[in-house]
Structure formats: C-alpha cells, structure tokens
C-alpha cells in the first residue's frame, strides 16, 4: 500500500523524517502552496504540527483559514487530518476546522488518560502517561474526547464525512504505530 502524507509547514522538520521512517511518503506543503488555487496534491492524510498558530514559528494559520473549504473537502472525501497545538494564546486558532473547537494555551507536563478503543488513544503510547508534555487543552469542542489530563481535554476526535480529524495538544511526536495506521487508513483524496 502506498501511503502519502502532506506535512503542512514552511520548511522540512524532523517530524517529516519520522513519517518517512514509518514507510509513509511525506511531502512538505508550504503555506503558499496550500493557499495557491493551482496546487493539486493527493494524500491519505494531512499533518499540521505544533506551533501552526504562532507567527513566531510559522505563517501557516492564514493559509489554513484561506484554504478551509479545500481542507473540509479533503476530509469529507475520506482523508485523515492530524492537528497539533497552536502554541499561542488564540482561542480561535482552530476556526478553519469544520467543527467548533476552542484552545487554551498552557505548556507543561501532564498525566494523560485515554479512553475507548479509538486509534487516537494510541497517539502517545510510546511515552510515560504520567509525564507527557502538552501545550494546552480544549475547553470547548464538538468532538469526542479521547484523551484527558484531569478535567482538561487534550486529544479530540471528530469524524467528518468519510474522514477523521484528530486534534491534540500533546507536544510530542505521535507513536510510530499510530502514524502508520492513521496515515494509511485515510482514503487518498485531492487537496
């Protein structure tokens, strides 16, 4: 099976190397490419890494907002979307998603417990659940909480059309098994 991930960022990162080490083809999609009407990528999943909402790290948030309908269609047609913490105190940093989600930025280690049999529950399985770095939480959302730190939701899952959106404030790379399954379960969809 040929799995393809679109990594949305300004430049290559170590995260994209991890994706490739998992046997998944990874293409960097820059903010300019994402917002360009002529760009036609085809992927099983899209990954938006930590810091996308902080202008000190990336110019991605304006491009995500400008391309929200394109991203909605991608997921609706069966692509999977993995989104990490915005890393900035912007409650509306996720307003480009097709469901309501508020973010509260606060970076510190947390004890995370996951519930249910969702694939999202395996996102941080390679780490000590008593001490996982998180950059915030989601005090309001329309998704399903899969992982929490006390009364704070830190891993959210939302099905949209044929695809799945997982949003997390876990500030660590996802587990290899999670990446392999999440990226390859998505239906190849145009972006």
Backbone as JSON, one array per atom type, in Angstrom:
{
  "sequence": "XXXXXXXXXXXXXXXXXXXXXXXXXXXXXXXXXXXXXXXXXXXXXXXXXXXXXXXXXXXXXXXXXXXXXXXXXXXXXXXXXXXXXXXXXXXXXXXXXXXXXXXXXXXXXXXXXXXXXXXXXXXXXXXXXXXXXXXXXXXXXXXXXXXXXXXXXXXXXXXXXXXXXXXXXXXXXXXXXXXXXXXXXXXXXXX",
  "N": [[0.84, -1.18, 0.0], [0.56, 2.19, -0.84], [1.13, 4.86, 1.03], [0.49, 8.28, 1.54], [1.52, 11.28, 2.99], [0.71, 14.65, 3.64], [2.6, 17.2, 4.81], [2.09, 20.02, 6.5], [3.76, 22.9, 6.52], [6.3, 25.48, 6.79], [8.84, 24.66, 6.07], [11.03, 21.74, 5.79], [11.05, 19.45, 8.6], [12.18, 17.61, 11.53], [10.08, 15.97, 12.14], [8.91, 15.28, 9.7], [10.81, 13.51, 8.76], [10.51, 11.41, 10.59], [7.97, 10.5, 9.8], [8.54, 9.53, 7.23], [10.35, 7.51, 7.98], [8.58, 5.71, 8.97], [7.67, 4.47, 6.77], [6.03, 5.93, 5.13], [5.27, 8.0, 2.49], [6.18, 11.37, 2.38], [5.26, 14.67, 1.82], [6.21, 18.03, 1.85], [4.06, 20.67, 2.35], [3.87, 23.88, 1.77], [2.78, 27.05, 3.25], [2.26, 28.85, 1.11], [1.88, 27.11, -1.07], [-0.36, 25.67, -0.15], [-2.35, 27.66, -0.1], [-2.48, 28.34, -2.74], [-4.45, 28.33, -5.65], [-3.9, 26.64, -7.79], [-2.5, 24.46, -6.84], [-2.39, 20.98, -6.56], [-2.39, 18.51, -4.69], [-2.33, 15.06, -3.64], [-3.31, 13.04, -1.08], [-3.24, 10.68, 1.7], [-3.38, 11.51, 4.28], [-3.22, 14.57, 6.15], [-0.96, 16.55, 7.98], [-0.68, 18.82, 10.57], [1.65, 20.43, 12.3], [2.75, 21.18, 15.73], [2.62, 24.57, 16.79], [1.53, 25.93, 14.66], [-0.21, 28.1, 14.92], [1.22, 30.21, 15.88], [2.8, 33.08, 15.03], [5.52, 33.49, 15.36], [6.71, 31.11, 14.79], [5.61, 30.1, 12.42], [3.92, 30.78, 9.29], [1.54, 29.63, 8.8], [-1.17, 29.64, 9.76], [-2.84, 31.76, 8.51], [-2.94, 30.7, 5.9], [-4.2, 28.24, 6.34], [-6.73, 29.12, 7.13], [-7.5, 30.46, 4.77], [-7.69, 28.3, 3.08], [-9.64, 26.67, 4.07], [-12.1, 25.54, 3.05], [-11.13, 23.82, 1.12], [-9.66, 22.04, 2.7], [-11.75, 21.0, 4.25], [-13.19, 19.58, 2.25], [-11.25, 17.71, 1.57], [-11.12, 16.07, 3.92], [-13.81, 15.31, 4.12], [-14.05, 13.7, 1.88], [-12.65, 11.48, 2.67], [-10.02, 11.68, 3.52], [-7.58, 11.78, 6.18], [-6.96, 13.94, 8.95], [-4.54, 15.33, 11.01], [-3.98, 17.37, 13.69], [-1.98, 19.46, 15.63], [-1.07, 21.32, 18.65], [-1.71, 24.86, 18.74], [0.12, 26.55, 19.91], [0.01, 29.18, 20.85], [-1.7, 31.82, 22.46], [-4.46, 31.86, 21.35], [-7.71, 31.58, 21.17], [-9.29, 31.12, 18.97], [-7.77, 29.75, 17.09], [-8.32, 27.45, 15.75], [-10.38, 27.88, 14.02], [-10.67, 27.27, 11.36], [-11.31, 24.66, 11.02], [-13.9, 22.14, 10.4], [-15.62, 22.03, 12.58], [-16.64, 23.18, 15.84], [-14.14, 24.34, 18.07], [-12.33, 25.26, 20.8], [-9.29, 26.63, 22.05], [-6.93, 26.55, 24.68], [-3.98, 27.89, 25.65], [-1.29, 26.56, 27.39], [1.63, 25.53, 28.52], [2.92, 22.64, 29.84], [4.01, 19.6, 31.56], [1.81, 16.77, 31.75], [-0.44, 14.35, 33.21], [-1.86, 11.93, 31.32], [-4.83, 10.31, 30.46], [-6.33, 7.91, 28.43], [-9.33, 6.99, 26.76], [-11.64, 4.49, 25.6], [-11.68, 2.69, 22.41], [-10.52, 3.96, 20.3], [-8.33, 4.78, 17.59], [-6.96, 7.13, 18.08], [-6.37, 7.04, 20.77], [-3.96, 5.78, 20.93], [-2.03, 7.53, 20.26], [-0.03, 8.71, 21.94], [1.29, 6.52, 22.99], [3.95, 5.68, 23.23], [5.11, 7.03, 25.27], [5.59, 7.95, 28.74], [2.66, 7.91, 30.43], [2.25, 9.39, 32.71], [3.7, 11.67, 32.51], [3.61, 13.62, 30.19], [4.38, 16.04, 27.84], [2.38, 18.83, 27.14], [0.86, 21.44, 25.25], [-1.39, 22.84, 25.81], [-5.01, 22.87, 26.12], [-8.39, 21.83, 25.31], [-11.02, 23.46, 26.04], [-13.63, 23.77, 25.07], [-15.51, 22.05, 22.66], [-16.79, 20.28, 19.77], [-16.18, 17.71, 19.29], [-15.21, 14.31, 20.14], [-13.87, 13.51, 23.22], [-10.9, 11.83, 23.6], [-8.56, 11.65, 24.95], [-7.55, 12.79, 28.11], [-6.39, 15.14, 30.6], [-6.75, 15.14, 33.73], [-9.39, 17.26, 34.29], [-9.15, 18.41, 31.84], [-9.41, 18.37, 28.34], [-7.33, 16.85, 25.99], [-6.85, 15.34, 23.72], [-8.73, 15.12, 20.91], [-11.28, 13.75, 18.88], [-12.91, 13.79, 15.77], [-15.28, 12.81, 13.47], [-15.78, 13.43, 10.07], [-17.69, 13.52, 7.32], [-16.38, 11.06, 5.24], [-13.96, 10.96, 6.45], [-11.53, 11.46, 9.13], [-10.74, 13.59, 11.87], [-8.19, 14.36, 14.03], [-7.33, 16.14, 16.82], [-4.84, 17.42, 18.86], [-3.16, 18.46, 21.85], [-0.87, 17.37, 22.7], [2.53, 17.57, 23.07], [4.51, 16.11, 21.74], [6.11, 13.81, 19.45], [3.91, 11.72, 17.57], [3.17, 8.23, 18.22], [4.85, 5.62, 16.44], [3.31, 3.44, 15.52], [0.75, 4.55, 15.61], [1.03, 6.59, 13.66], [1.53, 5.06, 11.32], [-0.89, 3.61, 11.01], [-2.86, 5.66, 11.05], [-2.16, 7.35, 8.9], [-2.27, 5.58, 6.74], [-4.87, 4.58, 6.8], [-6.49, 6.58, 5.87], [-8.37, 7.63, 3.03], [-7.07, 8.07, -0.19], [-7.11, 11.32, -1.19], [-7.8, 14.29, -3.07], [-6.23, 17.46, -2.51]],
  "CA": [[0.0, 0.0, 0.0], [1.33, 3.43, -0.92], [0.53, 5.89, 1.88], [1.09, 9.61, 1.31], [1.17, 12.31, 3.97], [1.05, 16.04, 3.36], [3.07, 17.84, 6.04], [1.84, 21.44, 6.27], [4.71, 23.73, 7.26], [7.1, 26.37, 5.95], [10.08, 24.01, 5.65], [11.14, 20.39, 6.37], [11.34, 19.31, 10.03], [12.48, 16.23, 11.94], [8.81, 15.25, 12.14], [8.71, 14.69, 8.37], [11.71, 12.36, 8.68], [9.84, 10.33, 11.33], [6.89, 10.0, 8.95], [9.18, 8.71, 6.19], [10.91, 6.32, 8.63], [7.45, 4.79, 9.19], [7.3, 3.9, 5.47], [4.99, 6.77, 4.54], [5.79, 9.07, 1.65], [5.82, 12.64, 3.01], [5.5, 15.86, 1.01], [6.04, 19.3, 2.55], [3.12, 21.58, 1.71], [4.12, 25.19, 2.38], [1.59, 27.91, 3.27], [2.0, 29.39, -0.23], [1.32, 26.03, -1.88], [-1.7, 25.36, 0.36], [-3.29, 28.72, -0.47], [-2.48, 28.54, -4.2], [-5.56, 27.6, -6.26], [-3.42, 25.67, -8.78], [-1.85, 23.32, -6.19], [-3.22, 19.79, -6.55], [-1.75, 17.36, -4.06], [-3.22, 13.95, -3.34], [-2.75, 12.46, 0.13], [-4.09, 9.9, 2.61], [-3.54, 12.31, 5.49], [-2.55, 15.85, 6.28], [-0.47, 16.74, 9.35], [-0.39, 20.2, 10.93], [2.41, 20.26, 13.55], [2.7, 22.16, 16.81], [3.12, 25.91, 16.52], [0.94, 26.49, 13.45], [-0.93, 29.32, 15.22], [2.12, 31.22, 16.43], [3.52, 33.74, 13.93], [6.97, 33.39, 15.6], [7.17, 29.83, 14.28], [5.06, 29.72, 11.13], [2.91, 31.6, 8.63], [0.56, 28.65, 8.33], [-2.56, 29.89, 10.14], [-3.61, 32.46, 7.47], [-3.15, 29.79, 4.76], [-5.22, 27.27, 6.75], [-8.02, 29.82, 7.06], [-7.83, 30.72, 3.36], [-7.91, 27.02, 2.41], [-10.51, 25.83, 4.91], [-13.05, 24.75, 2.26], [-10.34, 22.76, 0.47], [-9.35, 21.07, 3.76], [-13.03, 20.33, 4.57], [-13.46, 18.61, 1.17], [-10.27, 16.63, 1.7], [-11.56, 15.17, 4.99], [-15.14, 14.81, 3.76], [-13.86, 12.65, 0.88], [-12.02, 10.31, 3.27], [-8.67, 11.92, 4.01], [-7.44, 11.98, 7.62], [-6.29, 15.2, 9.32], [-3.97, 15.34, 12.35], [-3.63, 18.75, 14.02], [-1.39, 19.6, 16.96], [-1.33, 22.57, 19.36], [-1.42, 26.12, 18.05], [1.27, 27.14, 20.61], [-0.19, 30.6, 21.05], [-2.93, 32.04, 23.21], [-5.52, 32.26, 20.43], [-8.83, 30.64, 21.33], [-9.89, 30.85, 17.66], [-6.75, 29.24, 16.17], [-8.85, 26.28, 15.04], [-11.63, 28.27, 13.36], [-10.64, 26.77, 9.98], [-11.81, 23.28, 11.04], [-15.34, 22.08, 10.17], [-16.38, 21.89, 13.83], [-16.26, 24.17, 16.86], [-13.08, 23.89, 18.94], [-11.61, 26.37, 21.45], [-7.98, 26.21, 22.53], [-6.34, 27.31, 25.77], [-2.54, 27.62, 25.61], [-0.61, 26.47, 28.69], [2.62, 24.48, 28.3], [3.52, 21.93, 30.98], [3.76, 18.15, 31.52], [0.53, 16.35, 32.33], [-0.78, 12.93, 33.24], [-2.93, 11.75, 30.34], [-5.53, 9.02, 30.4], [-7.1, 7.75, 27.2], [-10.47, 6.1, 26.93], [-12.22, 3.95, 24.37], [-10.82, 1.9, 21.54], [-10.18, 4.79, 19.16], [-6.93, 4.85, 17.21], [-6.4, 8.34, 18.71], [-5.9, 6.69, 22.11], [-2.6, 5.24, 20.82], [-1.17, 8.61, 19.78], [1.11, 8.95, 22.83], [1.57, 5.28, 23.71], [5.39, 5.46, 23.42], [5.57, 7.93, 26.34], [5.09, 7.72, 30.08], [1.41, 8.67, 30.53], [2.28, 10.24, 33.9], [4.54, 12.85, 32.3], [3.6, 13.95, 28.76], [4.33, 17.47, 27.58], [1.23, 19.33, 26.38], [0.94, 22.9, 25.13], [-2.69, 23.45, 26.08], [-6.16, 21.98, 26.22], [-9.55, 22.23, 24.52], [-12.12, 23.59, 27.0], [-14.91, 23.66, 24.37], [-15.38, 21.42, 21.34], [-17.89, 19.45, 19.31], [-15.66, 16.37, 19.02], [-15.22, 13.33, 21.22], [-12.62, 13.49, 23.97], [-10.28, 10.51, 23.65], [-7.5, 11.74, 25.95], [-7.72, 13.94, 29.02], [-5.46, 15.35, 31.7], [-7.69, 15.6, 34.75], [-10.63, 17.74, 33.67], [-8.8, 19.08, 30.58], [-9.37, 17.53, 27.16], [-6.08, 17.09, 25.25], [-6.93, 14.61, 22.44], [-10.11, 15.19, 20.43], [-11.52, 13.09, 17.61], [-14.16, 14.2, 15.12], [-15.48, 12.24, 12.15], [-16.39, 14.41, 9.17], [-17.85, 12.8, 6.06], [-15.72, 9.76, 5.26], [-12.64, 11.08, 7.07], [-11.39, 11.67, 10.56], [-9.87, 14.67, 12.32], [-7.7, 14.22, 15.4], [-6.67, 17.36, 17.27], [-4.21, 17.14, 20.14], [-2.18, 19.41, 22.37], [0.31, 16.62, 23.11], [3.69, 18.25, 22.49], [5.48, 15.05, 21.45], [5.81, 13.11, 18.2], [3.0, 10.59, 17.77], [3.8, 6.91, 18.16], [5.05, 5.1, 15.08], [2.16, 2.62, 15.15], [-0.35, 5.47, 15.33], [1.28, 7.23, 12.36], [1.35, 4.09, 10.24], [-2.31, 3.31, 10.83], [-3.64, 6.88, 10.76], [-1.84, 7.82, 7.55], [-2.66, 4.6, 5.71], [-6.32, 4.34, 6.82], [-7.16, 7.63, 5.11], [-8.57, 7.4, 1.61], [-6.33, 9.05, -0.97], [-8.02, 12.4, -1.58], [-7.12, 15.5, -3.55], [-6.26, 18.63, -1.64]],
  "C": [[0.89, 1.25, 0.0], [0.61, 4.52, -0.13], [1.27, 7.2, 1.66], [0.58, 10.59, 2.35], [1.57, 13.67, 3.43], [1.39, 16.69, 4.69], [3.01, 19.34, 5.83], [2.77, 22.28, 7.15], [5.53, 24.54, 6.27], [8.34, 25.7, 5.39], [10.11, 22.6, 6.25], [11.49, 20.45, 7.86], [11.72, 17.86, 10.31], [11.23, 15.37, 11.9], [8.6, 14.58, 10.78], [9.64, 13.49, 8.16], [11.13, 11.16, 9.43], [8.75, 9.69, 10.48], [7.48, 9.08, 7.87], [9.79, 7.44, 6.76], [9.83, 5.28, 8.92], [6.97, 4.18, 7.87], [6.23, 4.69, 4.74], [5.67, 7.86, 3.72], [5.28, 10.4, 2.22], [6.22, 13.81, 2.12], [5.26, 17.1, 1.86], [5.11, 20.17, 1.72], [3.26, 22.92, 2.44], [2.83, 26.01, 2.41], [1.24, 28.48, 1.89], [1.38, 28.33, -1.16], [-0.12, 25.75, -1.47], [-2.72, 26.39, -0.11], [-3.38, 28.95, -1.98], [-3.59, 27.72, -4.85], [-5.11, 26.53, -7.25], [-2.78, 24.44, -8.15], [-2.82, 22.15, -6.12], [-2.43, 18.61, -5.99], [-2.79, 16.28, -3.82], [-2.59, 13.15, -2.2], [-3.75, 11.56, 0.83], [-4.35, 10.7, 3.88], [-2.77, 13.62, 5.36], [-2.15, 15.99, 7.74], [-0.1, 18.2, 9.53], [0.34, 20.15, 12.28], [2.21, 21.39, 14.56], [3.28, 23.5, 16.37], [2.48, 26.59, 15.33], [0.24, 27.83, 13.7], [-0.06, 30.46, 15.72], [2.98, 31.8, 15.31], [5.04, 33.73, 14.13], [7.55, 32.13, 14.96], [6.77, 29.57, 12.84], [4.09, 30.78, 10.6], [1.75, 30.74, 8.15], [-0.89, 29.01, 8.62], [-3.35, 30.68, 9.08], [-3.9, 31.56, 6.26], [-4.2, 28.73, 5.1], [-6.61, 27.9, 6.66], [-8.44, 30.05, 5.62], [-8.2, 29.44, 2.61], [-8.88, 26.12, 3.15], [-11.49, 24.99, 4.09], [-12.35, 23.6, 1.55], [-10.03, 21.65, 1.49], [-10.62, 20.3, 4.15], [-13.34, 19.26, 3.53], [-12.52, 17.42, 1.26], [-10.74, 15.61, 2.73], [-12.9, 14.53, 4.63], [-15.04, 13.65, 2.76], [-13.07, 11.46, 1.39], [-10.59, 10.49, 3.72], [-8.67, 12.11, 5.53], [-6.62, 13.24, 7.88], [-5.84, 15.1, 10.77], [-3.46, 16.74, 12.63], [-3.12, 18.81, 15.45], [-1.71, 20.97, 17.54], [-0.91, 23.8, 18.59], [-0.2, 26.82, 18.64], [1.2, 28.65, 20.69], [-1.55, 30.77, 21.72], [-4.01, 32.64, 22.33], [-6.64, 31.23, 20.53], [-9.41, 30.24, 19.98], [-8.9, 30.27, 16.65], [-7.22, 28.06, 15.34], [-10.13, 26.6, 14.27], [-11.7, 27.84, 11.9], [-11.11, 25.32, 9.88], [-13.33, 23.27, 10.83], [-16.17, 21.78, 11.42], [-15.82, 22.87, 14.85], [-15.23, 23.57, 17.82], [-12.37, 25.13, 19.49], [-10.34, 25.81, 22.09], [-7.53, 27.14, 23.65], [-4.87, 26.92, 25.86], [-1.95, 27.64, 27.03], [0.33, 25.27, 28.62], [3.13, 23.92, 29.63], [3.24, 20.44, 30.85], [2.47, 17.81, 32.24], [0.45, 14.82, 32.37], [-2.0, 12.75, 32.34], [-3.52, 10.36, 30.46], [-6.39, 9.02, 29.15], [-8.21, 6.74, 27.43], [-10.96, 5.62, 25.57], [-11.21, 3.2, 23.54], [-10.46, 2.66, 20.25], [-8.68, 4.71, 18.87], [-6.24, 6.04, 17.88], [-5.85, 8.05, 20.1], [-4.48, 6.15, 22.09], [-1.59, 6.31, 20.41], [0.09, 8.78, 20.63], [1.54, 7.69, 23.57], [3.05, 4.99, 23.92], [5.96, 6.28, 24.57], [4.98, 7.5, 27.67], [3.82, 8.54, 30.26], [1.33, 9.58, 31.76], [3.02, 11.55, 33.68], [4.68, 13.15, 30.8], [3.47, 15.45, 28.6], [3.1, 17.8, 26.73], [1.35, 20.85, 26.33], [-0.4, 23.57, 25.35], [-3.77, 22.4, 26.23], [-7.3, 22.58, 25.39], [-10.78, 22.29, 25.44], [-13.51, 23.49, 26.37], [-14.66, 23.03, 23.01], [-16.62, 20.6, 21.04], [-17.43, 18.03, 18.99], [-15.86, 15.45, 20.21], [-13.88, 13.36, 21.91], [-12.12, 12.05, 24.06], [-9.19, 10.48, 24.71], [-7.69, 12.98, 26.8], [-6.61, 13.95, 30.06], [-6.28, 15.96, 32.82], [-8.99, 16.01, 34.08], [-10.38, 18.44, 32.34], [-8.73, 18.08, 29.44], [-8.13, 17.87, 26.34], [-5.99, 16.3, 23.94], [-8.4, 14.54, 22.06], [-10.2, 14.48, 19.09], [-12.87, 13.54, 17.06], [-14.22, 13.56, 13.74], [-16.23, 13.26, 11.31], [-16.48, 13.77, 7.79], [-17.24, 11.42, 6.19], [-14.39, 9.78, 6.01], [-12.7, 11.41, 8.55], [-10.42, 12.81, 10.85], [-9.48, 14.37, 13.76], [-6.94, 15.5, 15.72], [-6.1, 17.07, 18.65], [-3.28, 18.27, 20.56], [-0.96, 18.69, 22.93], [1.5, 17.19, 22.34], [4.84, 17.26, 22.28], [5.14, 14.47, 20.08], [4.82, 11.99, 18.49], [3.75, 9.26, 17.67], [3.88, 6.45, 16.7], [3.84, 4.27, 14.63], [0.95, 3.49, 14.83], [-0.17, 6.08, 13.95], [1.01, 6.27, 11.21], [-0.13, 3.84, 9.97], [-3.09, 4.54, 10.39], [-3.41, 7.34, 9.32], [-2.34, 6.86, 6.48], [-4.15, 4.29, 5.71], [-7.08, 5.41, 6.03], [-7.26, 7.26, 3.64], [-7.8, 8.47, 0.85], [-7.31, 10.07, -1.55], [-7.23, 13.59, -2.11], [-7.24, 16.61, -2.53], [-6.44, 19.86, -2.51]]
}
